[in-house]
């Protein structure tokens, strides 16, 4: 038969195990929180890059449009010069 003192020692052992487990989980939780923080920062960087890329694509389309307009004007001027026979 287990004496009261032995039962208390068993309880102390189980409490120590629970404390170790909670400490381990707390450490893992801290690591996960840090990973979430890093992932959120990575997402923000990605979103910033997406916005930057969208602006660059808009600029590119505008430049292509301007280039086509300039090309058309140059061709028109060349056509006018050709008409002069120079």
Number of C-alpha atoms within 10 A of each C-alpha: 4 6 7 9 9 11 11 11 11 12 12 12 12 12 12 12 12 12 12 12 12 12 12 12 12 12 12 12 12 12 12 12 12 12 12 12 12 12 12 12 12 12 12 12 12 12 12 12 12 12 12 12 12 12 12 12 12 12 12 12 12 12 12 12 12 12 12 12 12 12 12 12 12 12 12 12 12 12 12 12 11 10 9 8 7 6
